[in-house]
Amino acid sequence: MSKKPKLSFWQIWNLSFGFLGVQAGFALQNANVSRILSNYGADLHHLSFFWLVAPIMGLIIQPWVGAASDRTWNRMGRRKPFIFGGAIAAALGMFFMPNSHIAMAILPPVVFGAIMLALMDASFNVTFQPFRSLVADMTPDEQTNTGYSIQTLLINLGAVIGSFLPFVLTKVLGVANTAPEGQVPPSVVWSFYIGGSILLLSVLWTVFTTKEYNPKEFKEYNQSDDSAHEANEKMSFWQTLKSMPPIMGKLAIVQFFSWFALFAMWVYTTPAIAQHIWGTTIGDSASADYNEAANWVGVLFGLYSVFAAVFAIFLDKIANRLGRVKTYSLSLLMGGLGFLSMYIFSGQYALIVSMVGVGIAWAAILAMPYAILARSLPADRMGVYMGIFNITVVVPQIVSGLLLGTILKLLFHEKAIFMIVLAGISMLLASVSAILFVKEK
């Protein structure tokens, strides 16, 4: 088996550049879907049920896409057909999502909006997993940390763009930030148009600048035993699931607590900040204060992505020095403290400090589990195992979606800021779990 050739910085950059656009779209969704659905009339207690669409799509799609991309070899490549197809569908969903009121003659806007959310999430999931596998496919062992660190940097640059768009359009360009009841503010509509366009252009960059290894080269670099390769090809999904490396199960514990926290943040930060800082009340989603708070949440989400991007620059060196597990655990600890501090702060600008910790945790969540996994998985089954690993991302989100609305109503008495406190506690548990359960080679 030959050693994979080392890649230049720009080759590694191009591998993941399309993720910048995908994450710009994903960030727009995360920061604005609760706001859009509230504009369409969704009840605060039911928001988490709408957000269940994302993890359910991931649970269904990513293992299938992973297995399919392992077996795909055509003129475009192995992973790139899925990346390109998913990007087109995601962009369409982004163009239609904030215009759901045009379907009023057929469906209520909130229902059409939920359908577009499902389309976007399904499409994002089609692209996410092949991007993860593409880095593992193309980089030699000594560049794996670098590959995922650069991917994390690009992901967060994209998230900055997506998160800041509504704020910039409103404050800099003067685009209206309010709309009649049942419609979405123009600042959000145009943000989704711009985000969808960036998504398509950046994915095209990766597609045209990256040449995947052909089957012969891939076999030479990754597979020295033909009989083992044939046996792997014949394994069913359930056989593959049973044979997964033990490290995947241990990482799943950490993933549960960290993604439970992230889901709570994405769903409830807007109402939490609107209530905690701007003093709004339940059902106040059409007010100027609520929409101002929602724009500020977009800024905060952009800022945690800025901090994550900066941390990602140093993540490779820190992980090489401290080890991946310690780096992972300490980063999650910072995230937990960041969430908890949001309850203490009473001014909107103080929340920027909270985002430093959240950004550090986000950078590590995007990079460290995959860097730990990448060299523990068989190369010819990388896609399907990465897809299966996505189950550890979606299950905690499904649990969150089913429970959080009830917790908000019965335990926290409609005070959404306590959902962020709960997220902080969950992130601290993730930090402890990483040290207790995960041992890297």
Residue pairs with C-beta under 8 A, 6 or more apart in sequence:
1 220
1 221
1 222
1 223
1 224
2 220
2 221
3 140
3 221
4 138
4 139
4 140
4 221
4 222
5 140
6 140
6 142
6 143
7 15
7 138
7 139
7 140
7 143
7 147
9 150
11 138
11 210
12 135
12 138
12 139
12 143
12 146
12 147
12 150
13 150
13 154
14 205
14 206
14 209
14 210
15 134
15 135
15 138
15 139
15 147
15 150
15 151
15 206
15 210
16 131
16 134
16 135
16 147
16 150
16 151
16 154
16 155
16 206
17 154
17 202
17 205
17 206
17 209
18 83
18 87
18 127
18 131
18 202
18 203
18 204
18 205
18 206
18 207
19 127
19 131
19 151
19 154
19 155
19 158
19 202
19 206
20 154
20 155
20 157
20 158
20 161
20 198
20 202
21 87
21 158
21 198
21 199
21 200
21 201
21 202
21 203
22 86
22 87
22 90
22 124
22 127
22 128
22 131
22 158
22 199
22 202
22 203
23 154
23 155
23 156
23 158
23 159
23 162
24 158
24 159
24 161
24 162
24 195
24 198
24 199
24 202
25 90
25 91
25 94
25 120
25 124
25 162
25 195
25 196
25 198
25 199
26 124
26 158
26 159
26 162
27 158
27 159
27 160
27 161
27 162
27 163
27 301
27 302
27 305
28 94
28 162
28 163
28 165
28 191
28 192
28 195
29 94
29 97
29 117
29 120
29 121
29 124
30 266
30 301
31 162
31 163
31 166
31 270
31 294
31 297
31 298
31 301
32 98
32 166
32 188
32 191
32 192
32 294
32 298
33 50
33 51
33 97
33 117
34 47
34 51
34 266
34 267
34 268
34 270
34 271
35 188
35 270
35 285
35 291
35 294
36 97
36 98
36 100
36 113
36 184
36 188
37 47
37 50
37 110
37 113
37 114
37 117
38 44
38 47
38 285
39 179
39 181
39 182
39 183
39 184
39 185
39 285
39 286
40 100
40 101
40 108
40 109
40 110
40 113
40 182
40 184
41 108
41 109
41 110
41 182
42 50
42 110
44 271
44 282
44 283
44 408
44 414
44 416
45 405
45 408
45 409
46 405
47 267
47 268
47 405
48 263
48 267
48 400
48 401
48 402
48 404
48 405
49 401
49 402
49 405
50 114
50 117
51 263
51 266
51 267
51 397
51 401
52 397
52 398
52 401
52 402
53 114
53 117
53 118
53 121
54 117
54 121
54 394
54 397
55 263
55 393
55 394
55 395
55 397
55 398
55 401
56 394
56 398
57 118
57 121
57 122
57 125
58 121
58 125
58 128
58 390
58 393
58 394
58 397
59 390
59 391
59 394
59 395
59 398
61 122
61 125
61 126
62 125
62 128
62 129
62 386
62 387
62 390
62 394
63 237
63 384
63 387
63 388
63 390
63 391
64 387
65 82
65 125
65 126
65 129
65 130
65 383
65 387
66 129
66 130
66 133
66 383
66 384
66 385
66 386
66 387
66 388
66 390
67 237
67 240
67 383
67 384
67 387
68 82
68 383
69 78
69 79
69 81
69 82
69 129
69 130
69 133
69 383
70 78
70 380
70 381
70 382
70 383
70 384
71 233
72 78
72 79
72 81
72 82
73 214
73 215
74 81
76 84
76 207
77 210
77 211
77 212
78 137
78 212
78 213
78 218
79 130
79 131
79 133
79 134
79 137
79 212
79 383
80 130
80 134
80 206
80 207
80 210
80 212
82 126
82 127
82 129
82 130
83 126
83 127
83 130
83 131
83 134
83 203
83 206
83 207
84 203
84 204
84 207
85 126
86 123
86 124
86 125
86 126
86 127
86 130
87 123
87 127
87 199
87 200
87 203
88 123
88 200
89 119
89 122
89 123
89 126
90 119
90 120
90 123
90 124
90 126
90 127
90 196
90 199
91 196
91 197
91 199
91 200
92 119
92 123
92 196
93 116
93 117
93 119
93 120
93 123
94 120
94 192
94 193
94 195
94 196
94 199
95 192
95 193
95 196
96 116
96 119
97 113
97 116
97 117
97 120
97 192
98 184
98 188
98 189
98 192
99 184
99 189
100 109
100 110
100 112
100 113
100 116
100 184
101 109
101 182
101 183
101 184
103 109
103 112
106 112
107 115
109 182
125 390
127 203
128 390
129 383
129 386
129 387
129 390
130 383
131 151
132 151
132 370
132 386
133 382
133 383
133 386
134 210
134 212
135 144
135 147
135 148
135 151
135 370
135 374
136 144
136 147
136 370
136 374
136 377
136 379
136 382
136 386
137 212
137 213
137 218
137 379
137 382
138 147
138 210
138 212
138 213
139 146
139 147
141 375
144 371
144 374
144 375
145 315
145 316
145 319
145 320
145 324
145 367
145 371
146 316
148 366
148 367
148 370
148 371
148 374
149 312
149 313
149 315
149 316
149 319
149 367
150 312
151 366
151 367
152 308
152 309
152 312
152 315
152 363
152 366
152 367
153 309
153 312
153 313
155 308
155 366
156 305
156 306
156 308
156 309
156 312
156 359
156 362
156 363
156 366
157 305
157 309
158 198
158 202
158 305
159 301
159 302
159 305
159 308
160 302
160 303
160 305
160 306
160 309
161 195
161 198
161 302
162 191
162 195
162 302
163 298
163 299
163 300
163 301
163 302
163 303
163 305
164 298
164 299
164 302
165 190
165 191
165 194
165 195
165 298
166 177
166 185
166 187
166 188
166 191
166 294
166 295
166 298
167 295
167 296
167 298
167 299
167 302
169 175
169 187
169 190
169 191
170 176
170 177
170 187
170 295
175 186
175 187
175 190
176 185
176 186
176 187
177 185
177 186
177 187
177 288
177 291
177 292
177 295
178 185
178 286
178 288
178 291
179 185
179 186
181 286
185 291
187 295
213 221
218 379
218 380
219 229
221 379
222 379
222 380
223 229
223 379
223 380
228 378
229 380
232 378
232 380
232 381
233 380
235 243
237 384
240 381
240 384
240 385
240 388
241 388
244 385
244 388
245 373
245 376
245 377
245 385
247 372
247 373
247 376
247 438
247 439
247 440
248 373
248 385
248 388
248 389
248 392
250 437
250 438
250 439
251 369
251 372
251 373
251 389
251 392
251 438
252 391
252 392
253 433
253 437
254 328
254 332
254 369
254 430
254 433
254 434
254 437
254 438
255 369
255 392
255 393
255 396
255 430
256 392
256 395
256 396
256 399
256 430
257 396
257 426
257 427
257 429
257 430
257 433
258 332
258 335
258 361
258 365
258 396
258 426
258 427
258 430
259 365
259 392
259 393
259 394
259 396
259 397
259 400
260 396
260 397
260 399
260 400
260 423
260 426
261 335
261 336
261 339
261 422
261 423
261 424
261 426
261 427
261 430
262 362
262 365
262 397
262 423
263 396
263 397
263 400
263 401
263 404
264 400
264 404
264 419
264 420
264 422
264 423
264 426
265 339
265 358
265 420
265 423
267 400
267 401
267 404
267 419
268 404
268 408
268 416
268 419
268 420
269 297
269 300
269 301
269 420
270 293
270 294
270 297
271 280
271 416
272 342
272 416
272 417
272 419
272 420
273 293
273 296
273 297
273 300
273 348
273 351
273 417
274 280
274 284
274 289
274 290
274 293
274 294
275 281
275 415
275 416
275 417
276 342
276 343
276 346
276 416
276 417
277 293
277 296
277 346
277 347
277 348
277 351
278 289
278 290
278 292
278 293
279 289
280 287
280 289
280 290
280 293
282 414
284 290
296 348
300 351
300 352
300 354
300 355
303 352
303 355
303 359
304 355
304 356
304 358
304 359
304 362
305 359
305 362
306 359
307 355
307 356
307 358
307 359
307 360
307 363
308 359
308 360
308 362
308 363
308 366
309 359
309 363
310 359
311 331
311 359
311 360
311 363
311 364
312 363
312 366
312 367
315 327
315 363
315 364
315 367
315 368
318 327
319 327
319 368
319 371
322 330
323 440
324 368
324 371
324 372
324 440
325 368
325 372
325 434
325 435
325 438
325 439
325 440
326 435
327 364
327 368
328 364
328 368
328 369
328 372
328 434
328 438
329 431
329 432
329 434
329 435
330 431
331 360
331 361
331 363
331 364
331 365
331 368
332 361
332 364
332 365
332 427
332 428
332 430
332 431
332 434
333 427
333 428
333 431
334 356
334 357
334 360
334 361
335 357
335 358
335 360
335 361
335 362
335 427
335 431
336 357
336 361
336 424
336 425
336 426
336 427
336 428
336 430
336 431
337 357
337 424
337 428
338 353
338 354
338 355
338 356
338 357
338 358
338 359
338 360
338 361
338 424
339 354
339 357
339 358
339 420
339 421
339 423
339 424
339 427
340 421
340 424
340 425
341 353
341 354
341 357
342 351
342 354
342 417
342 420
342 421
342 424
343 417
343 418
343 420
343 421
343 424
345 351
345 353
345 354
361 427
369 389
370 386
372 438
372 440
373 385
373 386
373 389
374 382
375 441
376 441
377 385
377 386
378 385
404 419
407 419
407 422
408 414
408 415
408 416
408 418
408 419
411 418
412 418
412 419
